[in-house]
Amino acid sequence: MKRIVLLFGVFAVSLIVALNAAGQGKAPAKAPRPAESATQEALAAWNEVGRKLVAMAEDWPEAKYDYKPTPEVRSFAEQLLHVAGTNYFFTNTAMGKELGPEDLPRDKYKTKADIVAALKKSFADGADAFKQKGDAGMSAAVKHPFGNYMAHLASIAWDVTEHSGEHYGNLVVYYRLNKMVPPESRPRR
């Protein structure tokens, strides 16, 4: 008798599991999308942080472009010009050009439109460098622009992308201190 009850219990549980799985109407799992190349993934990250920073640059009121939370730190405009200048540490290294200044000069970029254009160009030029170099070129070892050592070009691209993300975070604080909501934090429609 115990055996029959045990067999009936196993049968009942198996039937419930099978019916539950069938009732969910799920198609068999698809194979995951293949991974992109390391260069494609790095380029996607580069473009994404660029998109966020350009959205901020376009959104921030021009009258507040020289806003600083404290006198010791960069203004909103100087933060963007710093990002743009640092982007060229990757781009110029990739293209075999001489490095320029880490900060593009504020006196040369006087208006919001000037700064937005410089920032957009810095990300576009970097994206072009990724595409021109491709996987083989991004794997090449070059002198790191921030130190006296060799690094793969892809590693430098990730360093500069992370740097841009850090400044995105800085600028979120500028928004919050001005009781503003950054574009990326606003509700989507």
C-alpha positions in Angstrom: 0.0 0.0 0.0 2.8 2.4 0.9 4.4 1.6 -2.4 1.2 2.5 -4.3 0.9 5.8 -2.5 4.5 6.6 -3.1 4.2 5.8 -6.9 0.9 7.8 -7.1 2.7 10.8 -5.4 5.6 10.7 -7.8 3.2 10.4 -10.7 1.1 13.3 -9.5 4.2 15.6 -9.0 5.5 14.6 -12.5 2.1 15.4 -14.0 1.9 18.8 -12.3 5.4 19.7 -13.4 4.7 18.6 -17.0 1.4 20.5 -17.2 2.9 23.6 -15.7 5.7 23.6 -18.3 3.2 23.0 -21.1 0.8 25.6 -19.8 3.3 28.4 -19.9 3.4 28.2 -23.6 7.1 29.0 -23.8 8.9 28.2 -26.9 12.2 26.3 -26.6 15.0 28.6 -25.5 16.9 30.2 -28.4 20.6 30.2 -28.6 22.2 33.3 -27.2 23.2 36.0 -29.6 26.9 35.6 -30.5 29.3 37.9 -28.8 30.5 41.0 -30.7 34.2 41.5 -31.1 36.0 43.2 -28.3 36.4 46.2 -30.5 32.7 46.4 -31.2 31.9 46.2 -27.5 34.4 48.9 -26.7 33.0 51.1 -29.5 29.5 50.6 -28.2 30.6 51.7 -24.7 32.4 54.7 -26.2 29.4 55.8 -28.2 27.0 55.3 -25.2 28.9 57.5 -22.8 29.4 60.0 -25.6 25.6 60.0 -26.2 25.0 60.7 -22.5 27.5 63.5 -22.3 26.4 65.2 -25.5 22.8 65.0 -24.2 23.9 66.9 -21.1 25.9 69.4 -23.1 22.9 70.2 -25.3 20.5 70.3 -22.3 22.4 72.4 -19.8 21.4 76.1 -20.0 24.1 78.2 -21.7 23.8 80.8 -18.9 25.1 78.1 -16.5 28.0 76.9 -18.6 30.5 78.6 -16.2 28.8 77.2 -13.1 31.2 75.6 -10.6 30.0 73.9 -7.4 33.1 75.3 -5.6 35.8 77.7 -6.9 38.4 74.9 -6.9 36.7 72.7 -9.5 36.1 72.9 -13.2 33.0 74.7 -14.5 30.4 72.7 -16.4 32.0 73.9 -19.7 35.5 73.1 -18.5 34.4 69.5 -17.6 33.1 69.0 -21.1 36.2 70.5 -22.7 38.3 68.3 -20.4 36.5 65.2 -21.7 36.8 66.3 -25.3 40.6 66.9 -24.9 41.1 63.6 -23.1 39.2 61.7 -25.8 42.0 62.8 -28.2 44.5 60.9 -26.0 43.0 57.8 -27.3 42.2 59.0 -30.8 45.6 60.6 -31.4 47.4 57.6 -30.0 45.4 55.3 -32.2 46.1 57.4 -35.3 49.8 58.0 -34.5 49.4 61.7 -34.0 51.0 64.0 -31.4 49.0 64.3 -28.2 47.3 67.7 -27.6 46.3 69.3 -24.4 44.2 67.3 -21.8 41.8 70.3 -21.5 40.6 72.1 -24.6 41.0 75.9 -23.8 37.8 77.6 -22.6 38.9 80.9 -24.3 38.8 79.1 -27.7 35.4 77.6 -27.1 33.3 80.5 -26.0 29.7 79.4 -26.6 27.6 76.5 -25.8 27.4 75.6 -29.5 31.2 75.7 -29.7 31.6 73.3 -26.8 28.8 70.9 -27.9 30.4 70.8 -31.4 33.9 70.1 -29.9 32.5 67.3 -27.7 30.6 65.7 -30.5 33.6 65.8 -32.8 35.9 64.3 -30.1 33.5 61.3 -29.8 33.0 61.0 -33.6 36.7 61.1 -34.2 37.3 58.4 -31.6 34.6 56.2 -33.1 36.2 56.7 -36.5 39.6 55.6 -35.0 37.9 52.4 -33.7 36.5 51.6 -37.1 39.8 52.4 -38.9 41.8 50.2 -36.6 39.5 47.3 -36.4 40.2 44.3 -34.2 43.8 43.8 -35.3 44.7 47.5 -34.8 43.0 47.7 -31.4 45.1 44.7 -30.3 48.3 46.5 -31.2 50.6 47.4 -28.3 51.4 51.1 -28.2 52.9 53.5 -25.6 50.2 54.4 -23.1 49.6 58.2 -23.2 49.3 58.4 -19.4 52.4 56.4 -18.5 55.7 55.1 -19.7 54.6 51.6 -20.5 53.1 49.7 -23.4 49.4 48.8 -23.6 47.0 47.4 -26.1 45.1 50.2 -27.9 41.9 48.7 -26.7 43.0 49.1 -23.1 43.6 52.8 -23.7 40.2 53.1 -25.3 38.6 51.6 -22.2 40.6 53.9 -19.9 39.4 57.0 -21.8 35.8 55.6 -21.9 35.9 55.1 -18.2 37.3 58.6 -17.7 34.4 60.0 -19.7 31.9 58.1 -17.5 33.5 59.5 -14.4 33.0 63.0 -15.7 29.4 62.1 -16.6 29.0 61.3 -12.9 30.6 64.7 -11.9 28.1 66.5 -14.1 25.1 64.6 -12.6 26.1 66.3 -9.3 26.1 69.7 -11.1 22.6 69.0 -12.2 21.4 67.9 -8.8 23.0 70.9 -7.1 21.0 73.1 -9.5 17.8 71.2 -8.7 17.8 69.8 -12.2 17.3 66.3 -13.4 19.9 64.9 -15.8 18.5 63.8 -19.2 19.3 60.2 -18.6 17.4 60.2 -15.3 14.2 61.6 -16.7 11.1 59.4 -17.3 11.0 57.9 -20.7 7.8 58.4 -22.8 
